[in-house]
């Protein structure tokens, strides 16, 4: 019997590309809607999965939310087949396979995805030979090199991902049921709570509380305006009388006591790892969307693997060759890099051996990609070129002036040689020129100013700053942080960018802080992330870490005051849906849903009062804190796939619609 070779890739796009690189006689086969690829001359099959084709869940009998939480906590999750057609294809080919090569992405999740498929293969062919290939870009050179040097499957790495899956399911299911049942929010509108999600949400809520509790304090600053520049007195004053006393001493002129001019070289940005990439990309679109597009570009061979901690280019990458190729699309930018005698890249502090930093691996033209794909591709290209370009050179000037004993400082900077800044258009160069002065010059003060200012509250977290603090606190991983943020948005806990928490978010976090604070702190989830690293290193067993997490959660459940939890949650949910006073009876207007699932604003005194206002059918609805001046009803905002749009006052909208249709 002829024995075949089965290659397993993570996605169909990757499978198709690997097949076209390795074999010349590729045929596309079909089973229903699923395509896979076959080379007759090599008797080789390449099958693309859809990520995880197996999922963890609880047995059907535990789907009833009335199951005691302590019981749910102790039950071992079961594996369920998600993709039956792909499973069927794998089994059919595996029966006569001599060799199986796992070619899924090389990271924890990719290793587990490969192992899941391998278990299906071994269920029909237990003795089949297995190897693993690792690559960081889906290019001809790297794919051929990977298949020339296969390695063994890393079961420890896969078990680390399996532990995370189990822990997230156990914690997520248990806590989500706890919060949803006690808040009265079950069904489609359940309140989700998660091991990483909840500490992240607390960061946003705590920052909002800081802002709300912030009390601005007045302070005073003194300025002097000269011909072509302004100077500032170095001290800030909290007492107005003290500032006025200094201000009164200033004369009509000031003498230049010091003047310096220095050349300053500004370092280039470091190569993109996942965190830095998402922080920069989030200025252009949501992190979740950016990662989705990056994965598409990777699978099509345009950029390297987008999930990496590395910020140091390995010596094996021919940087000059890539720049030369990019000159076809980015000629001016490539010329800046190639004009140097020697190309020396910048580097960050983190160096890993699994994947290189994110860099362009293929040449794409604008008309070959969608608008969003080009945006991300261009970002990766410009960042890559900027890391190889010359440093930016600034001339920095500074002066110290004095008027009747009152000192002033002035500074300015001018970009002399743009260097990398001519390439990386996402970082604006702020120039502020100071004229050339001489020590001993006496300058006329055109105007002196005493300005009253107020201290400002801390800023809200943007997607970029939230990803940074999550990394610092070890909340989630490089591969999951953008997903956590997206989940908080989709579950209507946060909205906008910078992020604002909803009343429900306040309620959930405040209740958990009082009843089960451990769930809201990063320490616990960071500890579990460290434990998963130990599994990957072979220093701990998966079952050991999962059972430790069960014990942690059981202690939390035992300490909760369930009556208080229920009361506080229901009050918070009610507050989140409150829109204003009913114009007909004075009752409370709240956002509601009909049995048919239609949303509307209704009166709390129904059925005695039948006042209602229609609402849009689609999109996530947010009640803002802004009231309509005419009707005293809170304005609403809707989030759709295209972004946010202000619905405004629902009563104003209804009256306008009524007038137009009368």
Secondary structure per residue as TSV (DSSP state, phi and psi in degrees):
chain	resnum	aa	ss	phi	psi
A	1	X	-	360.0	134.1
A	2	X	-	-74.4	128.3
A	3	X	-	-101.7	134.0
A	4	X	E	-99.8	174.5
A	5	X	E	-117.1	126.3
A	6	X	E	-111.4	123.1
A	7	X	E	-110.3	129.0
A	8	X	E	-112.4	116.1
A	9	X	E	-105.5	165.8
A	10	X	S	-78.6	-33.6
A	11	X	S	-135.5	161.4
A	12	X	H	-62.7	-42.5
A	13	X	H	-55.5	-45.3
A	14	X	H	-66.2	-41.1
A	15	X	H	-60.3	-45.6
A	16	X	H	-61.7	-41.2
A	17	X	H	-70.2	-42.7
A	18	X	H	-61.0	-43.8
A	19	X	H	-60.4	-43.0
A	20	X	H	-69.8	-27.0
A	21	X	H	-78.0	-41.4
A	22	X	H	-82.9	-31.8
A	23	X	-	-129.0	148.9
A	24	X	S	-95.4	-22.0
A	25	X	S	-110.9	54.1
A	26	X	E	-80.5	129.9
A	27	X	E	-113.2	141.7
A	28	X	E	-92.3	121.8
A	29	X	E	-105.5	158.2
A	30	X	E	-134.7	142.4
A	31	X	E	-132.7	101.3
A	32	X	T	65.0	-124.9
A	33	X	T	-93.8	-1.3
A	34	X	E	-93.7	125.1
A	35	X	E	-97.6	146.0
A	36	X	E	-146.8	172.4
A	37	X	E	-128.0	143.1
A	38	X	E	-137.3	134.8
A	39	X	E	-111.4	106.7
A	40	X	T	-59.7	-40.4
A	41	X	T	-67.3	-25.6
A	42	X	T	-106.9	-2.8
A	43	X	T	44.6	48.5
A	44	X	E	-117.5	135.4
A	45	X	E	-112.8	138.0
A	46	X	E	-119.9	117.3
A	47	X	E	-115.2	128.4
A	48	X	E	-96.0	131.9
A	49	X	-	-85.4	-173.1
A	50	X	-	-121.6	57.2
A	51	X	S	69.5	-134.0
A	52	X	-	-69.4	120.4
A	53	X	S	-98.6	-2.5
A	54	X	E	-124.5	138.5
A	55	X	E	-127.6	154.6
A	56	X	E	-91.8	140.6
A	57	X	E	-156.8	173.4
A	58	X	-	-90.1	155.5
A	59	X	-	-56.4	151.7
A	60	X	G	-53.6	-37.5
A	61	X	G	-63.8	-15.7
A	62	X	G	-98.0	4.7
A	63	X	-	-68.4	-19.8
A	64	X	S	-70.0	121.8
A	65	X	T	-70.9	-1.1
A	66	X	T	-85.6	-5.4
A	67	X	S	-58.8	128.5
A	68	X	-	-55.1	137.4
A	69	X	H	-63.3	-36.2
A	70	X	H	-62.5	-34.6
A	71	X	H	-71.0	-44.5
A	72	X	H	-57.6	-39.0
A	73	X	H	-63.3	-33.2
A	74	X	H	-90.7	-15.5
A	75	X	S	-75.7	136.9
A	76	X	-	-78.6	126.3
A	77	X	-	-60.3	151.2
A	78	X	E	-110.2	156.1
A	79	X	E	-91.1	134.3
A	80	X	E	-125.9	139.5
A	81	X	E	-74.0	124.1
A	82	X	S	-89.7	-41.0
A	83	X	-	-114.7	92.5
A	84	X	H	-69.4	-37.1
A	85	X	H	-66.5	-45.8
A	86	X	H	-62.7	-40.3
A	87	X	H	-59.8	-42.9
A	88	X	H	-62.8	-42.2
A	89	X	H	-62.4	-46.5
A	90	X	H	-59.1	-45.1
A	91	X	H	-64.5	-42.3
A	92	X	H	-63.1	-45.7
A	93	X	H	-70.1	-39.6
A	94	X	H	-63.0	-28.6
A	95	X	T	-54.9	-36.9
A	96	X	T	-113.9	22.0
A	97	X	E	-89.2	138.1
A	98	X	E	-95.0	-30.1
A	99	X	E	-139.7	138.6
A	100	X	E	-123.5	128.7
A	101	X	E	-114.6	120.5
A	102	X	E	-84.3	118.1
A	103	X	E	-124.7	34.7
A	104	X	S	-77.1	171.5
A	105	X	-	-57.6	145.9
A	106	X	S	-93.7	89.3
A	107	X	S	-162.9	-176.4
A	108	X	H	-54.2	-52.4
A	109	X	H	-65.2	-42.1
A	110	X	H	-62.7	-38.3
A	111	X	H	-64.9	-41.6
A	112	X	H	-66.4	-41.5
A	113	X	H	-58.4	-42.2
A	114	X	H	-65.6	-42.0
A	115	X	H	-66.7	-37.6
A	116	X	H	-59.0	-45.3
A	117	X	H	-66.4	-37.1
A	118	X	H	-63.9	-38.5
A	119	X	H	-63.0	-37.5
A	120	X	H	-66.1	-43.1
A	121	X	H	-61.2	-45.9
A	122	X	H	-72.6	-16.0
A	123	X	T	-68.0	-21.9
A	124	X	T	-113.9	-14.8
A	125	X	-	-147.0	76.9
A	126	X	T	-63.1	-25.3
A	127	X	T	-96.8	5.0
A	128	X	-	-62.2	143.2
A	129	X	E	-75.5	137.5
A	130	X	E	-127.9	136.4
A	131	X	E	-138.4	177.6
A	132	X	E	-136.4	138.4
A	133	X	-	-117.1	143.3
A	134	X	-	-123.6	134.1
A	135	X	-	-149.3	159.2
A	136	X	S	-116.2	-4.8
A	137	X	S	-151.2	149.0
A	138	X	-	-94.3	60.8
A	139	X	S	-110.2	159.3
A	140	X	H	-57.6	-46.6
A	141	X	H	-60.5	-47.4
A	142	X	H	-75.4	-37.4
A	143	X	H	-64.5	-44.3
A	144	X	H	-64.4	-39.0
A	145	X	H	-65.0	-40.9
A	146	X	H	-64.0	-43.5
A	147	X	H	-73.7	-16.9
A	148	X	H	-82.2	-16.4
A	149	X	S	-133.2	63.1
A	150	X	-	-67.4	154.1
A	151	X	B	-127.2	-171.5
A	152	X	-	-91.6	154.9
A	153	X	-	-67.7	135.9
A	154	X	-	-95.5	93.7
A	155	X	H	-69.7	-28.4
A	156	X	H	-64.1	-42.3
A	157	X	H	-62.7	-42.8
A	158	X	H	-64.6	-39.4
A	159	X	H	-66.4	-30.8
A	160	X	H	-63.9	-41.6
A	161	X	H	-68.8	-36.9
A	162	X	H	-64.9	-40.9
A	163	X	H	-60.6	-43.8
A	164	X	H	-61.6	-43.3
A	165	X	H	-58.2	-48.6
A	166	X	H	-64.5	-46.5
A	167	X	H	-62.9	-43.4
A	168	X	H	-64.5	-37.6
A	169	X	H	-67.7	-47.4
A	170	X	H	-61.7	-49.9
A	171	X	H	-67.8	-45.4
A	172	X	H	-62.6	-48.9
A	173	X	H	-64.9	-44.7
A	174	X	H	-65.0	-49.9
A	175	X	H	-73.2	-35.0
A	176	X	H	-64.5	-43.4
A	177	X	H	-63.8	-42.1
A	178	X	H	-56.4	-53.3
A	179	X	H	-71.2	-42.0
A	180	X	H	-65.7	-45.6
A	181	X	H	-63.6	-43.9
A	182	X	H	-77.1	-14.1
A	183	X	H	-97.1	-10.9
A	184	X	T	80.9	9.6
A	185	X	-	-103.6	85.6
A	186	X	-	-116.7	179.8
A	187	X	G	75.6	-142.8
A	188	X	G	-66.4	-25.6
A	189	X	G	-97.0	24.1
A	190	X	-	-60.1	155.0
A	191	X	-	-96.8	118.0
A	192	X	-	-90.4	142.6
A	193	X	-	-131.5	140.1
A	194	X	-	-144.1	162.9
A	195	X	T	-59.4	-40.2
A	196	X	T	-101.1	-36.4
A	197	X	H	-57.6	-44.2
A	198	X	H	-71.3	-45.3
A	199	X	H	-61.3	-32.9
A	200	X	H	-66.9	-43.4
A	201	X	H	-62.8	-36.5
A	202	X	H	-62.0	-38.1
A	203	X	H	-55.3	-44.4
A	204	X	H	-70.1	-42.1
A	205	X	H	-66.3	-45.6
A	206	X	H	-60.8	-38.7
A	207	X	H	-65.5	-38.2
A	208	X	H	-66.7	-37.5
A	209	X	H	-65.2	-41.0
A	210	X	H	-56.8	-44.4
A	211	X	H	-65.6	-43.2
A	212	X	H	-66.1	-35.9
A	213	X	H	-85.7	-6.3
A	214	X	-	-67.8	132.1
A	215	X	-	-117.4	112.6
A	216	X	-	-64.4	142.1
A	217	X	-	-115.4	138.0
A	218	X	E	-78.4	145.4
A	219	X	E	-147.3	167.7
A	220	X	E	-130.0	138.0
A	221	X	E	-127.4	149.5
A	222	X	E	-117.2	133.1
A	223	X	E	-128.3	155.4
A	224	X	E	-133.2	129.2
A	225	X	E	-97.9	130.4
A	226	X	E	-119.5	176.3
A	227	X	T	-66.0	109.5
A	228	X	T	89.4	-3.3
A	229	X	E	-164.1	167.2
A	230	X	E	-124.0	148.3
A	231	X	E	-123.6	155.3
A	232	X	E	-126.5	136.6
A	233	X	-	-68.5	134.6
A	234	X	S	-67.1	-19.4
A	235	X	-	-101.2	143.3
A	236	X	-	-100.5	142.5
A	237	X	B	-117.0	135.9
A	238	X	S	-93.9	-19.6
A	239	X	S	-105.0	124.4
A	240	X	H	-62.7	-39.0
A	241	X	H	-61.1	-39.8
A	242	X	H	-65.7	-41.8
A	243	X	H	-64.8	-41.2
A	244	X	H	-65.6	-35.4
A	245	X	H	-63.4	-44.7
A	246	X	H	-67.1	-42.9
A	247	X	H	-58.5	-38.4
A	248	X	H	-68.3	-20.6
A	249	X	H	-79.9	-18.3
A	250	X	-	-65.6	131.2
A	251	X	-	-90.5	-160.0
A	252	X	S	-90.7	-14.6
A	253	X	E	-133.5	166.3
A	254	X	E	-140.3	143.7
A	255	X	E	-99.8	139.4
A	256	X	E	-77.3	113.3
A	257	X	E	-91.1	-33.6
A	258	X	E	-145.4	146.3
A	259	X	E	-148.8	126.5
A	260	X	E	-131.3	150.3
A	261	X	E	-136.2	126.7
A	262	X	E	-131.6	153.3
A	263	X	E	-94.8	135.3
A	264	X	E	-131.7	128.7
A	265	X	E	-96.6	122.7
A	266	X	E	-94.1	124.3
A	267	X	-	-62.1	152.5
A	268	X	-	-76.3	158.2
A	269	X	-	-66.6	156.2
A	270	X	-	-83.2	159.7
A	271	X	-	-57.0	152.0
A	272	X	B	-72.3	119.3
A	273	X	-	-98.8	-178.6
A	274	X	H	-60.5	-44.8
A	275	X	H	-61.6	-48.7
A	276	X	H	-65.5	-37.6
A	277	X	H	-61.2	-48.5
A	278	X	H	-66.4	-34.5
A	279	X	H	-63.6	-42.9
A	280	X	H	-73.6	-42.7
A	281	X	H	-65.9	-29.1
A	282	X	T	-66.9	-13.5
A	283	X	T	-78.9	-13.3
A	284	X	T	-109.4	-28.5
A	285	X	S	-165.8	178.2
A	286	X	-	-66.5	147.6
A	287	X	H	-57.7	-37.6
A	288	X	H	-63.2	-44.0
A	289	X	H	-67.3	-41.3
A	290	X	H	-60.1	-43.2
A	291	X	H	-68.0	-38.0
A	292	X	H	-60.8	-43.1
A	293	X	H	-69.3	-40.2
A	294	X	H	-59.9	-39.2
A	295	X	H	-65.0	-38.9
A	296	X	H	-63.9	-44.6
A	297	X	H	-62.3	-38.4
A	298	X	H	-64.5	-47.6
A	299	X	H	-65.2	-25.8
A	300	X	T	-92.8	6.0
A	301	X	T	82.7	15.6
A	302	X	S	-90.4	-32.3
A	303	X	B	-135.3	164.0
A	304	X	-	-76.5	176.4
A	305	X	-	-56.9	124.5
A	306	X	S	-84.5	4.4
A	307	X	-	-113.7	94.8
A	308	X	-	-151.7	148.9
A	309	X	-	-96.4	-11.4
A	310	X	-	-71.2	138.0
A	311	X	-	-126.8	23.1
A	312	X	S	-131.3	121.6
A	313	X	-	-68.3	130.2
A	314	X	-	-71.2	154.7
A	315	X	T	-65.2	-17.3
A	316	X	T	-73.7	-15.9
A	317	X	S	-83.1	125.8
A	318	X	-	-84.4	90.9
A	319	X	H	-63.0	-45.2
A	320	X	H	-62.0	-37.2
A	321	X	H	-64.5	-41.3
A	322	X	H	-66.3	-43.2
A	323	X	H	-61.5	-43.1
A	324	X	H	-59.8	-41.7
A	325	X	H	-66.4	-38.4
A	326	X	H	-69.6	-18.9
A	327	X	T	-62.9	-18.1
A	328	X	T	-69.2	-26.8
A	329	X	T	-112.0	-32.6
A	330	X	-	-123.0	67.6
A	331	X	H	-62.7	-45.6
A	332	X	H	-64.7	-43.9
A	333	X	H	-67.9	-42.5
A	334	X	H	-64.9	-36.2
A	335	X	H	-61.8	-38.4
A	336	X	H	-59.4	-41.1
A	337	X	H	-72.8	-46.7
A	338	X	H	-72.5	-17.4
A	339	X	T	-74.9	-9.0
A	340	X	S	-76.7	151.8
A	341	X	S	-64.5	-36.9
A	342	X	S	-145.0	136.5
A	343	X	-	-92.3	113.4
A	344	X	-	-119.9	113.2
A	345	X	-	-75.2	155.7
A	346	X	-	-74.9	167.8
A	347	X	-	-151.4	151.1
A	348	X	-	-97.7	-171.2
A	349	X	S	-83.9	-22.3
A	350	X	-	-98.2	122.6
A	351	X	-	-126.6	121.9
A	352	X	-	-124.4	164.9
A	353	X	S	-104.5	-5.4
A	354	X	S	-76.7	-51.0
A	355	X	-	-138.0	151.4
A	356	X	-	-76.5	173.4
A	357	X	-	-60.5	165.9
A	358	X	B	-73.4	125.4
A	359	X	-	-147.7	160.7
A	360	X	B	-72.7	133.7
A	361	X	-	-116.2	-8.2
A	362	X	S	-143.6	160.0
A	363	X	-	-98.0	124.2
A	364	X	-	-124.0	142.3
A	365	X	-	-102.8	154.9
A	366	X	G	-53.1	-40.6
A	367	X	G	-76.7	-5.5
A	368	X	G	-89.7	-15.0
A	369	X	S	-119.9	160.0
A	370	X	-	-71.3	169.0
A	371	X	H	-58.6	-45.5
A	372	X	H	-68.9	-39.1
A	373	X	H	-62.9	-41.9
A	374	X	H	-64.2	-39.3
A	375	X	H	-57.4	-45.7
A	376	X	H	-74.3	-41.0
A	377	X	H	-60.5	-45.4
A	378	X	H	-62.9	-39.6
A	379	X	H	-59.4	-47.1
A	380	X	H	-64.0	-43.2
A	381	X	H	-63.8	-49.4
A	382	X	H	-64.4	-37.2
A	383	X	H	-65.2	-44.8
A	384	X	H	-58.3	-50.3
A	385	X	H	-63.9	-37.0
A	386	X	H	-64.5	-33.1
A	387	X	H	-70.6	-15.5
A	388	X	H	-106.5	-10.1
A	389	X	S	-79.5	169.3
A	390	X	-	-65.7	158.1
A	391	X	-	-66.3	154.3
A	392	X	E	-80.4	140.7
A	393	X	E	-113.3	126.0
A	394	X	E	-115.1	149.9
A	395	X	E	-105.4	121.5
A	396	X	E	-108.2	126.0
A	397	X	E	-116.9	141.8
A	398	X	E	-143.0	148.8
A	399	X	E	-141.1	147.4
A	400	X	E	-117.2	126.2
A	401	X	E	-121.2	159.5
A	402	X	E	-142.5	137.2
A	403	X	E	-133.7	109.1
A	404	X	T	53.0	42.3
A	405	X	T	85.7	-6.8
A	406	X	E	-93.4	120.8
A	407	X	E	-88.4	150.6
A	408	X	E	-136.5	144.6
A	409	X	E	-114.6	141.5
A	410	X	E	-137.1	143.9
A	411	X	E	-146.3	158.2
A	412	X	E	-157.7	158.6
A	413	X	E	-145.1	144.2
A	414	X	E	-130.3	134.7
A	415	X	E	-78.3	112.3
A	416	X	E	-87.6	-44.3
A	417	X	E	-134.6	113.3
A	418	X	-	-62.2	-32.7
A	419	X	G	52.0	-127.6
A	420	X	G	-62.7	-23.9
A	421	X	G	-67.6	-21.8
A	422	X	G	-71.6	-16.2
A	423	X	T	-101.2	-46.7
A	424	X	-	-89.7	88.8
A	425	X	T	-75.1	-2.7
A	426	X	T	-87.5	-6.9
A	427	X	S	-118.6	110.5
A	428	X	-	-79.6	134.2
A	429	X	-	-87.1	110.9
A	430	X	-	-87.0	110.4
A	431	X	-	-101.8	141.7
A	432	X	B	-147.3	95.8
A	433	X	-	-76.6	141.2
A	434	X	-	-119.4	127.5
A	435	X	-	-60.7	158.2
A	436	X	-	-71.4	125.3
A	437	X	-	-118.8	167.3
A	438	X	-	-126.4	142.7
A	439	X	T	-59.1	132.0
A	440	X	T	97.7	-13.9
A	441	X	-	-60.2	139.4
A	442	X	E	-109.9	119.2
A	443	X	E	-112.4	143.8
A	444	X	E	-78.1	132.6
A	445	X	-	-84.6	113.8
A	446	X	-	-74.4	-35.0
A	447	X	E	-160.1	140.9
A	448	X	E	-114.3	143.0
A	449	X	E	-131.2	134.4
A	450	X	E	-112.7	111.3
A	451	X	E	-111.1	131.1
A	452	X	E	-89.9	127.9
A	453	X	E	-130.4	171.2
A	454	X	E	-128.5	144.2
A	455	X	-	-65.7	150.4
A	456	X	-	-110.0	148.7
A	457	X	-	-69.5	163.6
A	458	X	-	-63.5	151.1
A	459	X	-	-78.0	153.8
A	460	X	-	-70.8	158.8
A	461	X	-	-74.6	129.1
A	462	X	-	-89.8	172.9
A	463	X	H	-57.9	-40.7
A	464	X	H	-64.4	-49.7
A	465	X	H	-71.6	-29.4
A	466	X	H	-69.1	-42.3
A	467	X	H	-60.4	-39.1
A	468	X	H	-65.2	-46.1
A	469	X	H	-70.6	-32.2
A	470	X	H	-63.1	-41.6
A	471	X	H	-64.3	-43.4
A	472	X	H	-61.2	-38.9
A	473	X	T	-90.0	2.9
A	474	X	T	60.5	38.4
A	475	X	-	-91.6	112.4
A	476	X	S	74.9	-170.2
A	477	X	-	-125.4	172.5
A	478	X	T	-55.6	-29.3
A	479	X	T	-87.4	-15.4
A	480	X	T	-115.5	-14.3
A	481	X	H	-60.2	-43.7
A	482	X	H	-64.3	-31.7
A	483	X	H	-70.3	-37.6
A	484	X	H	-62.2	-46.3
A	485	X	H	-61.6	-43.2
A	486	X	H	-62.0	-38.4
A	487	X	H	-65.9	-39.2
A	488	X	H	-63.4	-36.0
A	489	X	H	-71.2	-48.8
A	490	X	H	-67.1	-28.0
A	491	X	T	-87.0	7.9
A	492	X	T	62.0	35.9
A	493	X	S	-89.3	-32.0
A	494	X	E	-136.7	159.3
A	495	X	E	-152.2	163.5
A	496	X	T	79.5	177.4
A	497	X	T	-156.5	104.5
A	498	X	T	-60.7	155.2
A	499	X	T	-80.0	136.8
A	500	X	E	-117.8	136.1
A	501	X	E	-82.0	148.6
A	502	X	-	-83.2	171.8
A	503	X	H	-62.4	-35.4
A	504	X	H	-62.1	-39.7
A	505	X	H	-61.2	-46.2
A	506	X	H	-56.6	-47.4
A	507	X	H	-61.8	-48.6
A	508	X	H	-61.7	-47.1
A	509	X	H	-67.9	-43.9
A	510	X	H	-63.3	-41.0
A	511	X	H	-65.7	-43.5
A	512	X	H	-68.0	-35.7
A	513	X	H	-61.6	-37.5
A	514	X	H	-79.2	-35.0
A	515	X	H	-105.3	-28.9
A	516	X	-	-153.2	63.8
A	517	X	G	-60.8	-29.8
A	518	X	G	-53.4	-36.4
A	519	X	G	-63.1	-29.3
A	520	X	G	-92.9	-3.7
A	521	X	S	-98.0	145.4
A	522	X	H	-71.7	-20.4
A	523	X	H	-56.4	-46.5
A	524	X	H	-64.9	-47.8
A	525	X	H	-70.6	-32.7
A	526	X	H	-65.5	-38.2
A	527	X	H	-62.3	-42.3
A	528	X	H	-66.5	-35.6
A	529	X	H	-62.5	-41.0
A	530	X	H	-63.6	-38.8
A	531	X	H	-63.9	-37.3
A	532	X	H	-68.3	-31.5
A	533	X	H	-63.1	-38.3
A	534	X	H	-66.1	-35.0
A	535	X	H	-63.1	-45.8
A	536	X	H	-60.2	-31.9
A	537	X	T	-86.3	-1.9
A	538	X	T	79.4	15.8
A	539	X	S	-96.4	-10.8
A	540	X	S	-143.7	153.2
A	541	X	-	-89.1	148.0
A	542	X	H	-57.7	-45.8
A	543	X	H	-62.6	-35.4
A	544	X	H	-63.3	-46.5
A	545	X	H	-68.3	-41.0
A	546	X	H	-63.7	-43.0
A	547	X	H	-67.0	-35.5
A	548	X	H	-61.6	-39.9
A	549	X	H	-67.8	-33.9
A	550	X	H	-62.7	-43.4
A	551	X	H	-62.7	-41.6
A	552	X	H	-57.4	-47.5
A	553	X	H	-68.7	-37.0
A	554	X	H	-62.6	-41.1
A	555	X	H	-61.3	-39.7
A	556	X	H	-64.1	-46.0
A	557	X	H	-62.0	-37.7
A	558	X	H	-68.6	-23.5
A	559	X	T	-90.8	-2.9
A	560	X	-	-82.7	137.9
A	561	X	-	-90.6	99.0
A	562	X	H	-68.1	-33.4
A	563	X	H	-64.0	-47.3
A	564	X	H	-64.8	-40.8
A	565	X	H	-56.6	-48.4
A	566	X	H	-63.8	-45.4
A	567	X	H	-61.9	-48.9
A	568	X	H	-65.8	-40.3
A	569	X	H	-65.7	-43.7
A	570	X	H	-65.3	-35.6
A	571	X	H	-66.1	-40.2
A	572	X	H	-66.5	-42.8
A	573	X	H	-63.9	-41.0
A	574	X	H	-61.8	-42.9
A	575	X	H	-63.5	-36.5
A	576	X	H	-67.1	-28.1
A	577	X	H	-96.1	-4.3
A	578	X	E	-71.8	129.1
A	579	X	E	-109.4	-33.6
A	580	X	E	160.0	-167.5
A	581	X	E	-88.4	140.9
A	582	X	-	-68.2	126.8
A	583	X	T	-70.4	-13.9
A	584	X	T	-97.6	-36.0
A	585	X	T	-130.1	-6.7
A	586	X	S	84.6	2.2
A	587	X	-	-70.4	-175.4
A	588	X	E	-94.0	130.1
A	589	X	E	-88.5	128.4
A	590	X	E	-134.3	154.9
A	591	X	E	-77.4	128.2
A	592	X	E	-133.3	171.4
A	593	X	E	-127.4	137.7
A	594	X	-	-79.7	171.7
A	595	X	T	-62.6	-26.7
A	596	X	T	-81.8	-2.6
A	597	X	S	92.0	4.2
A	598	X	-	-80.8	138.7
A	599	X	E	-91.2	146.3
A	600	X	E	-160.0	164.9
A	601	X	E	-98.3	122.7
A	602	X	E	-128.2	166.7
A	603	X	E	-90.7	141.6
A	604	X	T	-68.1	-16.0
A	605	X	T	-94.1	13.1
A	606	X	T	-60.9	137.7
A	607	X	T	-90.2	-2.0
A	608	X	T	-64.1	-33.1
A	609	X	-	-121.4	126.7
A	610	X	-	-108.6	21.0
A	611	X	-	-65.2	126.5
A	612	X	E	-139.6	155.7
A	613	X	E	-129.9	132.2
A	614	X	E	-72.8	154.4
A	615	X	-	-131.9	158.8
A	616	X	-	-60.0	147.4
A	617	X	S	-74.9	-35.8
A	618	X	S	-111.4	161.5
A	619	X	S	92.5	155.4
A	620	X	E	-80.3	131.3
A	621	X	E	-99.9	133.7
A	622	X	E	-125.6	132.1
A	623	X	E	-89.4	119.4
A	624	X	E	-85.7	174.3
A	625	X	E	-91.9	1.2
A	626	X	E	-89.7	127.9
A	627	X	E	-97.1	144.0
A	628	X	-	-68.3	127.7
A	629	X	T	-64.1	-30.7
A	630	X	T	-82.9	-40.7
A	631	X	T	-112.1	-8.6
A	632	X	-	68.2	22.4
A	633	X	-	-105.6	140.5
A	634	X	E	-65.7	139.9
A	635	X	E	-78.2	152.3
A	636	X	E	-114.8	157.4
A	637	X	E	-134.4	143.1
A	638	X	E	-121.1	136.4
A	639	X	E	-109.1	121.1
A	640	X	E	-116.4	-174.7
A	641	X	T	-62.8	-26.8
A	642	X	T	-87.5	-4.5
A	643	X	E	123.8	-162.8
A	644	X	E	-93.3	145.2
A	645	X	E	-141.3	141.2
A	646	X	E	-80.7	120.5
A	647	X	E	-81.0	-28.1
A	648	X	E	77.9	-153.6
A	649	X	-	-78.6	122.4
A	650	X	H	-65.6	-27.7
A	651	X	H	-72.0	-43.1
A	652	X	H	-58.8	-43.8
A	653	X	H	-62.5	-42.1
A	654	X	H	-64.6	-44.8
A	655	X	H	-64.1	-38.5
A	656	X	H	-65.7	-44.1
A	657	X	H	-62.0	-41.6
A	658	X	H	-62.6	-41.4
A	659	X	H	-66.9	-41.4
A	660	X	H	-69.9	-25.2
A	661	X	T	-106.8	9.9
A	662	X	-	-85.2	360.0
